[in-house]
Amino acid sequence: MQINLTGHHVDITDALRDYVNEKFQKLERHFDKVIDVHVVLTHEKTHKQHNKAEANLQVSGNHIHAEASHDDMYAAIDGLIDKVDRQLIKHKEKVKDHHRAEGSQRNREQTP
């Protein structure tokens, strides 16, 4: 899995880079066919200080986008990982062939 990390109004420190890499490596336990990941960390200066983390993932046969916002950058990354994890599990269920074993079982019963 290739992870590209970009900061918009944020300096990407080694600690942030390691944190993002560690969190995204944990996602591979659910779905190991992630090809490319692009993570953008943004600090927005509005009336309330605000951090946003967003990710675009290219998985086999699909693209996944998620974003999360929080006052703390690490909490925003955690929220992003939770959203991406749910979407990866949902994608895995969609691409999984649920009827394959059922059909082969039926064929064995019908053969004389």
C-alpha positions in Angstrom: 0.0 0.0 0.0 1.4 3.3 -1.1 0.6 6.2 1.3 1.0 9.8 0.2 0.7 12.4 2.9 0.1 16.1 2.2 -0.3 19.0 4.6 -2.3 22.1 3.8 -1.3 24.9 6.2 0.2 22.1 8.3 3.8 21.1 8.7 4.0 17.3 8.5 6.2 16.2 11.3 7.7 12.8 11.7 5.3 12.0 14.5 2.2 12.9 12.4 3.6 10.8 9.5 4.3 7.8 11.7 0.9 8.1 13.3 -0.9 8.1 9.9 1.2 5.2 8.6 0.6 3.1 11.7 -3.2 3.7 11.6 -3.5 2.9 7.9 -1.4 -0.3 8.3 -4.1 -1.5 10.7 -6.7 -1.2 8.0 -5.0 -4.0 6.0 -6.4 -6.6 8.4 -9.9 -6.0 7.0 -9.1 -5.5 3.4 -5.6 -6.1 1.9 -6.3 -5.0 -1.7 -5.7 -1.2 -1.0 -3.6 0.1 -3.9 -3.0 3.7 -3.2 -3.9 6.2 -0.4 -3.7 9.9 -0.5 -4.2 11.7 2.9 -4.5 15.5 3.2 -4.2 17.1 6.6 -5.6 20.7 6.8 -5.6 23.4 9.4 -8.4 25.9 8.8 -8.4 29.2 10.5 -12.0 30.1 10.9 -13.7 31.6 13.9 -12.9 28.3 15.6 -9.5 26.6 15.1 -10.3 23.5 13.2 -8.3 20.5 11.9 -9.5 18.3 9.0 -8.2 15.0 7.7 -9.3 13.5 4.5 -8.3 10.5 2.5 -8.8 9.1 -1.0 -8.2 5.4 -1.3 -7.9 3.4 -4.5 -9.0 -0.2 -3.9 -9.5 -2.9 -6.4 -12.4 -1.8 -8.4 -13.4 1.3 -6.5 -12.4 4.6 -5.0 -13.2 5.5 -1.3 -13.3 9.0 0.1 -13.7 10.0 3.7 -13.1 13.1 5.8 -13.2 14.0 9.5 -12.8 17.2 11.4 -11.9 17.9 15.0 -10.1 20.5 17.2 -7.1 18.0 17.6 -5.3 16.7 14.5 -4.8 13.3 16.1 -8.5 13.0 16.9 -9.3 14.0 13.3 -7.1 11.2 12.0 -8.7 8.7 14.4 -12.2 9.8 13.1 -10.9 9.4 9.5 -9.6 5.9 10.2 -12.9 4.9 11.7 -14.9 6.1 8.6 -12.5 4.5 6.1 -12.6 1.2 8.1 -16.4 1.1 7.9 -16.3 1.8 4.2 -13.7 -0.8 3.5 -15.7 -3.4 5.4 -18.8 -2.5 3.4 -16.8 -2.6 0.1 -15.4 -6.0 1.0 -18.9 -7.4 1.6 -20.0 -6.0 -1.8 -17.2 -7.7 -3.7 -17.5 -11.0 -1.8 -19.4 -13.7 -3.7 -22.0 -14.9 -1.2 -23.5 -17.5 -3.5 -20.5 -19.3 -4.7 -20.4 -22.1 -2.0 -24.1 -22.4 -2.1 -24.2 -23.2 -5.8 -21.5 -25.8 -5.6 -23.2 -27.5 -2.7 -26.4 -27.7 -4.7 -24.6 -29.2 -7.7 -23.1 -31.9 -5.5 -26.6 -32.9 -4.2 -28.1 -33.1 -7.7 -25.4 -35.3 -9.2 -26.3 -39.0 -9.1 
